[in-house]
């Protein structure tokens, strides 16, 4: 049987940095809109499975689909 980690993309530091930036931006954006009466939806066309393996630590990390 295939190791679960083989199912995930391995991502570098640039991707981990992008994920942190997107998360912080989305939190700030939602905070700015909290008093407005509409629903926001975030679509990341490049999020893959929502999880990945860090090349730096070899640990599973959440992608944007699971962070937002």
C-alpha positions, 0 to 999 in steps of 0.5 A: 500500500502506498505511503500516505505522504506519497499522495501529497505535494512537497512544497518549499518555503515560498509556498509556506510563506504564501500560505501565511500571507494569504491567511493573514490577508483573508483575516484582515479582509474579513475584519474590514468587512465584518459590519457589511451584510454580504457573504464572501467566498474565497476560491484558490484554484491552486490549492490541490488537496488542501494538504502538503508536505513541507520540504523543510520539515517533512511534516504535513501542513494545511494548505489554504483550503484548510487554513481559511 
